[in-house]
């Protein structure tokens, strides 16, 4: 056992003694079962990069079963990387240390950022040497094997419903949807499950998905593989593969090498892709309805609701009470023009006062600029925008503006290069940075001045194009 999350252990009524036991390491590395565990892998389909990919499934994930804790909460325990399943196809079902470190750290970092997500209980090494071609470029090598135990109320995906609909197996589709509503959406139940219940369920899935993507946009997270088989019906961030954080703000950035040509899953595309994926879910459950008009109406509402939620989120990031489209559009354009670090920019913005000058504002946010010659470029790019922003602060800033902004804009995120540094050390047996990162990311909105120099700094030049820091594959 390399690491575990005390908070997730508490959700499962596990003590520190439990988590440090040999039995824990054996169970959560996939080498032992305890009474009541009935492992299974799920079959599902999916649209991958816009095309129907047919039957997929848990190729390297195994559900150990569900746990009901002392509070009556239901949690599913799932191992990722424990070996072959019926859906592994030609793969080995294993995972490597680098991808497992990334999933373990990011699951918990996202939770503490307030982003809906699956959780991670533990990270275990296996002692295996796993053969991997990290970038699919013909240069495979052996890597250390590892297993993550991830935790969520459910790991059901859009693709679980798509597969039965595509097969024309409407009976099983209905059975699955009825089970899903009864088990995970019991608040929707009335006297009997009918099409009204299904519609309310779909409305809630749309709402949860919308909220998740707005949070992604708020913190600068890019999922990287928004296929329908990677979309949770609970609106949770699931499957941390080639994800990444925006460092210099570029809305067309994707961390996924497979997406390098078309940028389908780029940062700025995530809301529209979520809408497209919801359309595919609607098509999957449409056979349970008489006509599609009601489902289409819910889909139409998604676009309207997303825009409103995104605008509210941007107001919170800027510390304003009302949304000004021209101000925000101009801001996003300027962030891109000058290669500005998104996380640092918004955090520094809270330090600006309405009485400041535009020149002082530029100086305040200058640590976010990547170009060292910012002194000559910044005035022409930013002067007018800051003059407009300062006027807004005088007329419509929120109460306790700095507090609101600092609870919206994190100080610490799991920067791509920090993950890679932790992975590099872990591969040598040094887990100190992994544990330090884990602890720092539990308090992403706090100042933590003793951690700022290392963990809140903008991306160094050496990391701009380094593998693992810029582009990743689905093997990641």
C-alpha positions, 0 to 999 in steps of 0.5 A: 500500500503506497497511499490511502485517503483517510477521508474516503476510508472514513466514508467506508467506516475503515480505521487507520489500523484497517488501512495499514493492515496487510489484509487491506493491501491484499484486498485493494491490490486485487489479491484477496476477497473478504466475505460478501465481495462479489466482483463483477465487470460491467458491459457497456458501449459508447460513442468514441470521438463521435463514432459508435464504437460498439460493445466496450466494458470494464476492460481493467476495472472490477467492482468488488461490490457495494458497501452501506456505511453506518450513515446508510450511504451506499458506496461501490468499490472498484479496482482499476488495474487488477487484471483481465476481465471479460471486456479486456479484449486483447489487453492485459487489464493492468495499470501502471504506476504513473497512471495510477498516481495520476488517478489517485491524486486527481480524484481527491484533488477534484473533490477538495476543489468542490468538483463532482468526482469519483473518489480514490481510497487507495494506491497499491503497487503490485510488484508486476512489470507491465509492458506499455507504449506510453505514447503509442509511438512504437517505443514500449518499455516495462513500467511498475504495476499499480492498482487504484481503488476508486469509490463512488455511489455508482460507476454506471455510464451513459454507455451502459444504457446505449449498449442495450438500446443499440442491441434492441434489448429494450427489456433489459434497458428498462430493467437497468433504468428502473434499477438505476432510479430505484437505487440511485434516484429514489427521490424521483419515485412515486407510486410507480415508475413510468415515462414521467419518472424517466423524464425527470431522471433524464432532466436530473442527469442533464442538470448534474452533467451541466454542473460538473462541466461548469466546475471544470471550466471554473478550475481549468480542468480538461477531461481529455476523453469525453466519450459517452462511455466516460460519462457518469449518470451521476454527473461525476468526473470519471476515468482520469486518463489523459486529463490536464489543467490549463496553465497558459489559457488556450481554450482549444488545448487538449491534453490527449494525443489521440485528439491532437488533430481535431481537438474535439475534447478541448477545454472550450468544447467540453460544454457542447460535447456534454450536450452531444453526449446527453443527446446520445443518452436521450436516443438510448432511452427514447424507445421507452417513450412515445415520441421524442419531443419531451426528451428534445425539450429537456435537451434544449433546456440544457443549453440555456441552463448551461449558459446561465450557470456559466455566467454566474460562475464567471461573475463569482470568478470576477467578484461581480454581481452581474454578468457583462458579456463584452467584459468577459469576452474581452478578458478571455481574448486577452488571457489567450493573447499574452499566454497568461496562467489562468489559475494565477491570474484569477487568484491575483485578481482578488487582490485588486481594489476599486481604487487601484490604477490600471497600471497597478492592476497589471503589476498585481497580476504580472506573476501570471504572465509567461513571457518575461517581456510582459512590461512592454506588451501588457499595457497595450493589451490590458490597460483598457480592460482593467479600466473597464473592470475597475469601473465594474468594481465601483458599481457592482462588486459582490459583498466580501468580494475577495473572500468570494473570489478566493473561494471560487478561484483555487490557489493550488491545482494539480498542475500537469508538471507537478503530477509528473514530478511526483510520478518520476520520484515514485518510480524510484521508490520516493513517495514524499512528493506524492504525499506532500501533493496529496496534503497540499491539494486538500486545501486548494483555496487556502494560502499555505505560504510555505507551499506556494513556491513549489506548488503554486508556481506557474509551469516552468519552461522545461515542462512546456513540451515534456511528455506527461506535462503537456500531452498524454495518451489514453495509456496515461 
